[in-house]
Amino acid sequence: MEISAAGRLEVRITAADVGKRVSVRSLIEHGAPGEKFTDTVGVLTSWDNGVLLITRKSGESVRIAESALVAGKTVPPAPARRRGPAASYEELGRVAARAWRPVESARLGAWELRAASGFTRRANSVLPLGEPGVPLDEALAAVRAWYAERGLPAYVQTATGAEGTQELLCAELERRGWVREVTAELWVGPLAPIADPAGPAGPDGPAGPDGPAGPDDVVLSREAGEGWLARYQRKGVSEVALRVLESGPSVWFATVPGRTPDAAPAAIGRCVVDGRWAGFAAVEVDPALRRQGLATAVMAALARRALDEGASAAWLQVEADNAGARALYAGMGFAAHHAYHHYREPDADGTRSGR
């Protein structure tokens, strides 16, 4: 907190600091006994009618009455991550978008409007990497019309928590009644350790009746075949969904065969290699065979192929409440880079499948 030469806490932020990262201390109106103050760090996204709105790294918006302020100051952007590959939000946003392409898209300034018959929000939402070239209300009206023509509700994908992310846009969408429907995180990590997991089965332990599973037990393919789709959690995959799944600069599908020829695969995964990046997705394991090293083996096999193609860094997306996946990926060296969110237009019935 900012302290004056006389030793007093001071509020050294004003409405002119909207858009900057700030740290404030404020009075707690109904706190526990002995609790008088709370500290909030994030981007100051508005200061109107005596109320500050601060968006935290997670995307959570905190409202603070101006009268409750005790101290405040602007602070530098969040410090750079100390492990894993360095990357900007814009770089990762573009890489993630190329790994999950829609079947139809259009440009509105620097915004990309994406559609794929409702298969996942990622392929059916606006990616606003820059300005739309027109006032925001006009841009949002054009977005809603474009998706309405396709029988889809409009979604805008935003990000928070890293330098260059879109806290201000999140606040503007919420002010206009758009609803934040889904929040997840994009994690990054070095690729080489994933390709060489600790021990023969990685950190998950032994797998299968015939001994530990390893990368050599994984079958790689350029296509999502019937076996792979039999394990994929989204049933009834359409032709459009297949086009999305098989899109990307260099796509690989991994399969660990089931215990019998007729059984669904024990585990699957997907990886898209794009320059220095390898993006992992759809890592799924038969519920009866979890915690036996299969996810580790799938990712190791895909990572080895990505290394062969020149990649050195890895990314993936994980939901905030998936504790098991978060623990697994943290053990592989991944860490959160930023959070991303999908905002649904007001008064729309969301119909998309998955993130």
C-alpha positions in Angstrom: 0.0 0.0 0.0 1.1 3.6 -0.6 2.3 5.3 2.6 3.0 9.0 2.8 6.1 10.6 4.4 4.0 11.1 7.5 3.4 7.3 7.8 -0.2 7.5 6.7 -1.9 5.2 4.1 -2.9 7.2 1.0 -5.2 6.6 -2.0 -3.1 7.5 -5.0 -5.3 6.3 -7.7 -8.1 8.2 -9.6 -10.6 7.4 -12.3 -7.8 8.4 -14.8 -6.1 5.1 -13.9 -8.9 2.9 -15.4 -7.2 0.2 -17.4 -4.2 0.0 -15.1 -3.2 -2.7 -12.6 -3.8 -1.5 -9.1 -3.5 -2.6 -5.5 -6.1 -1.2 -3.0 -7.0 -1.7 0.6 -10.6 -1.1 1.6 -12.8 -1.4 4.7 -14.8 -4.6 5.2 -18.4 -3.7 5.9 -19.5 -7.0 7.4 -16.3 -8.8 8.3 -15.5 -11.3 11.0 -14.5 -9.9 14.4 -11.1 -8.3 14.2 -11.2 -8.1 10.4 -11.3 -4.5 9.3 -9.6 -4.4 5.9 -9.2 -6.4 2.7 -6.7 -6.0 -0.1 -7.6 -6.4 -3.8 -5.1 -6.6 -6.7 -6.2 -6.5 -10.4 -7.1 -4.2 -13.3 -9.2 -1.2 -12.5 -11.9 -1.6 -15.1 -14.2 1.2 -14.1 -14.8 4.0 -11.6 -18.3 5.3 -11.9 -20.8 6.8 -9.5 -18.6 6.3 -6.5 -17.9 2.6 -7.1 -14.6 1.0 -8.3 -14.7 -2.2 -10.3 -11.5 -4.2 -10.2 -11.1 -7.4 -12.2 -8.8 -10.0 -10.6 -6.6 -12.4 -12.5 -9.3 -15.1 -12.3 -11.8 -12.9 -14.1 -13.7 -12.2 -10.9 -15.0 -8.7 -10.7 -14.8 -6.9 -7.3 -16.9 -3.8 -6.5 -15.5 -1.4 -3.9 -17.2 1.7 -2.7 -15.0 4.8 -3.1 -15.9 5.7 0.5 -14.4 2.4 1.7 -11.0 3.1 0.2 -8.2 3.2 2.7 -5.2 3.1 0.4 -4.4 2.4 -3.3 -1.7 2.7 -5.9 -1.0 1.6 -9.4 1.4 -1.4 -9.7 3.4 -2.9 -12.5 2.0 -5.7 -14.7 1.9 -9.1 -13.1 5.5 -10.4 -12.8 6.7 -12.8 -15.6 6.4 -16.4 -14.8 9.5 -18.0 -13.4 9.2 -21.4 -15.0 8.2 -22.7 -18.4 8.3 -20.9 -21.7 7.9 -17.2 -21.9 4.9 -16.1 -24.1 2.6 -13.2 -24.6 -1.2 -13.6 -24.4 -1.5 -12.6 -28.0 0.9 -15.3 -29.1 -0.9 -18.0 -27.1 -4.3 -16.8 -28.2 -3.4 -17.1 -31.8 -1.7 -20.5 -31.3 -4.8 -21.9 -29.4 -7.1 -20.6 -32.1 -5.2 -22.3 -34.9 -5.4 -25.6 -33.0 -9.2 -25.6 -32.9 -10.4 -24.1 -36.2 -14.0 -23.4 -37.0 -15.6 -24.4 -40.3 -16.7 -20.8 -41.0 -15.2 -17.5 -40.0 -15.4 -13.8 -40.7 -13.5 -10.7 -39.8 -14.7 -7.6 -37.9 -11.6 -5.5 -37.7 -9.2 -7.5 -35.6 -12.0 -9.7 -34.2 -12.6 -13.2 -35.7 -16.1 -14.5 -35.7 -16.1 -18.3 -35.6 -18.8 -20.9 -36.2 -19.0 -24.7 -36.4 -22.6 -25.7 -36.0 -22.4 -25.3 -32.2 -19.6 -27.8 -31.6 -17.8 -26.3 -28.6 -17.7 -22.6 -27.6 -14.1 -22.3 -28.8 -15.1 -22.9 -32.4 -18.4 -20.9 -32.0 -17.3 -17.6 -30.4 -15.6 -14.3 -31.2 -11.9 -14.1 -30.7 -11.2 -10.4 -30.1 -7.4 -10.1 -30.5 -7.4 -6.4 -31.1 -10.1 -3.8 -31.9 -13.2 -4.4 -34.0 -12.7 -1.1 -36.0 -16.1 0.2 -35.0 -17.7 1.3 -31.6 -18.3 -1.6 -29.2 -22.1 -1.4 -29.3 -22.0 -1.5 -33.1 -19.5 -4.4 -33.1 -21.7 -6.4 -30.6 -24.8 -5.8 -32.7 -22.9 -7.1 -35.8 -21.8 -10.1 -33.8 -25.3 -11.0 -32.6 -26.7 -10.6 -36.2 -23.9 -12.9 -37.6 -24.6 -15.7 -35.1 -28.4 -15.3 -35.4 -28.1 -15.9 -39.1 -26.6 -19.3 -38.3 -29.1 -20.1 -35.6 -26.5 -19.8 -32.8 -26.3 -17.6 -29.7 -23.4 -15.2 -29.7 -20.4 -15.8 -27.5 -17.3 -13.7 -27.0 -14.1 -15.3 -25.7 -12.0 -13.1 -23.5 -8.9 -13.5 -21.3 -7.7 -12.1 -18.0 -4.7 -12.4 -15.8 -1.7 -11.6 -18.1 -0.2 -8.6 -19.7 -2.3 -7.6 -22.7 -5.5 -9.5 -21.7 -9.0 -8.1 -21.9 -10.2 -7.1 -18.4 -11.7 -3.9 -19.8 -13.7 -5.8 -22.5 -15.0 -8.2 -19.8 -16.2 -5.3 -17.8 -17.9 -3.7 -20.8 -19.6 -6.9 -21.7 -20.9 -7.4 -18.1 -22.2 -3.8 -18.1 -24.2 -4.6 -21.2 -25.7 -7.8 -19.7 -23.5 -10.4 -21.3 -23.2 -13.5 -19.1 -19.9 -15.1 -18.2 -20.8 -18.8 -18.7 -17.5 -20.7 -18.7 -14.1 -20.0 -17.2 -11.0 -22.1 -17.7 -7.2 -21.6 -17.8 -4.5 -21.9 -20.3 -1.4 -23.6 -18.9 2.1 -23.7 -20.4 5.2 -25.8 -19.7 8.4 -27.1 -21.2 7.9 -30.0 -23.7 10.9 -32.2 -23.1 10.0 -33.3 -19.5 6.6 -34.5 -20.8 8.3 -36.7 -23.4 10.5 -38.3 -20.7 8.2 -39.0 -17.7 9.7 -40.2 -14.4 9.8 -44.0 -14.3 8.4 -46.5 -16.8 4.8 -45.3 -16.3 5.3 -41.8 -15.2 4.0 -40.3 -11.9 0.6 -42.1 -12.1 2.1 -45.6 -11.4 1.7 -48.9 -13.2 -1.0 -49.6 -15.7 -2.8 -52.6 -17.2 -2.7 -56.3 -16.5 0.5 -56.9 -18.5 2.7 -54.4 -16.7 3.3 -50.6 -16.9 2.1 -48.6 -19.8 4.6 -46.4 -21.6 4.8 -44.2 -24.8 5.6 -47.4 -26.9 2.1 -48.7 -26.1 0.5 -45.7 -27.7 -0.6 -45.7 -31.4 -0.4 -42.4 -33.2 -2.5 -41.4 -36.2 -3.3 -38.3 -38.3 -7.0 -39.1 -38.1 -9.5 -39.5 -35.3 -10.6 -43.0 -36.2 -13.6 -45.0 -35.0 -11.7 -46.3 -32.0 -10.5 -42.9 -30.9 -14.0 -41.5 -31.2 -15.4 -44.4 -29.2 -13.5 -43.1 -26.2 -14.0 -39.4 -26.9 -16.4 -37.9 -24.2 -18.6 -36.1 -26.7 -20.8 -38.7 -28.2 -22.4 -38.6 -31.7 -19.6 -36.6 -33.2 -20.8 -35.0 -36.5 -18.9 -34.4 -39.7 -18.5 -30.8 -38.7 -17.0 -31.8 -35.3 -14.6 -34.1 -37.1 -13.5 -31.1 -39.3 -12.8 -29.1 -36.1 -11.0 -32.0 -34.4 -8.7 -32.7 -37.4 -7.9 -29.0 -38.0 -4.6 -27.4 -37.1 -1.1 -27.0 -38.6 0.0 -30.6 -37.7 -2.5 -32.7 -35.8 -1.8 -36.1 -34.1 -4.3 -38.4 -32.4 -3.0 -40.9 -29.7 -4.7 -44.2 -28.8 -3.9 -46.8 -26.2 -5.8 -49.9 -27.4 -8.3 -51.6 -25.1 -7.7 -54.9 -23.4 -9.7 -56.8 -26.2 -9.9 -56.1 -29.9 -13.6 -55.1 -29.5 -13.1 -52.8 -26.5 -13.0 -49.1 -26.6 -9.5 -47.6 -26.3 -8.1 -47.4 -22.8 -6.9 -43.9 -23.3 -6.8 -41.2 -26.0 -5.3 -37.8 -26.6 -4.8 -35.1 -29.3 -1.9 -32.8 -30.0 -1.4 -30.0 -32.5 2.1 -28.9 -33.4 2.5 -25.3 -34.4 6.0 -24.0 -34.6 7.6 -24.1 -31.2 4.3 -25.0 -29.5 2.6 -28.4 -28.9 -1.0 -28.1 -27.8 -2.6 -31.0 -25.9 -6.3 -31.7 -25.7 -8.9 -34.5 -25.3 -6.7 -36.6 -23.0 -9.2 -39.1 -21.7 -8.8 -42.4 -19.9 -11.3 -45.3 -19.3 -12.7 -44.5 -15.8 -11.8 -48.1 -14.7 -8.2 -47.6 -15.6 -7.4 -44.1 -14.2 -4.4 -43.4 -12.1 -2.4 -46.1 -13.9 -0.1 -44.0 -16.0 -2.2 -44.0 -19.2 -2.6 -40.2 -19.4 1.1 -39.8 -18.9 1.9 -42.4 -21.5 -0.4 -40.7 -24.1 1.1 -37.3 -23.5 4.7 -38.6 -23.6 4.1 -40.3 -27.0 2.6 -37.1 -28.4 5.3 -35.0 -26.9 8.0 -37.1 -28.5 6.4 -36.7 -31.9 6.1 -32.9 -31.3 9.8 -32.7 -30.4 10.6 -34.5 -33.6 8.8 -31.8 -35.5 10.8 -29.0 -33.8 8.5 -28.0 -30.9 10.0 -27.1 -27.5 7.0 -25.7 -25.5 3.6 -27.1 -24.5 0.2 -25.7 -23.7 -3.2 -27.0 -22.7 -6.5 -25.8 -21.4 -7.9 -27.0 -18.1 -11.1 -26.1 -16.2 -10.7 -24.4 -12.8 -12.6 -27.1 -11.0 -10.9 -30.1 -12.5 -8.6 -30.9 -9.5 -7.3 -34.2 -10.8 -6.2 -32.8 -14.2 -4.6 -29.7 -12.5 -2.6 -31.9 -10.2 -1.4 -34.2 -13.1 -0.4 -31.2 -15.3 1.3 -29.4 -12.4 3.4 -32.5 -11.8 4.4 -32.4 -15.5 5.8 -28.9 -15.1 2.7 -26.9 -16.4 1.6 -23.7 -14.8 -1.3 -21.3 -15.4 -0.6 -18.5 -17.9 -4.0 -16.8 -18.1 -7.7 -17.4 -17.6 -10.1 -17.3 -20.4 -13.9 -16.9 -20.4 -16.9 -17.2 -22.7 -19.5 -14.5 -22.5 -23.0 -15.3 -23.8 -25.2 -12.6 -25.3 -28.1 -11.4 -23.1 -31.3 -13.4 -23.2 -29.8 -16.2 -25.3 -30.1 -19.9 -24.6 -26.6 -21.5 -24.7 -26.7 -24.6 -26.9 -23.0 -25.3 -27.5 -21.3 -28.5 -26.4 -18.2 -28.1 -24.2 -15.6 -25.5 -24.0 
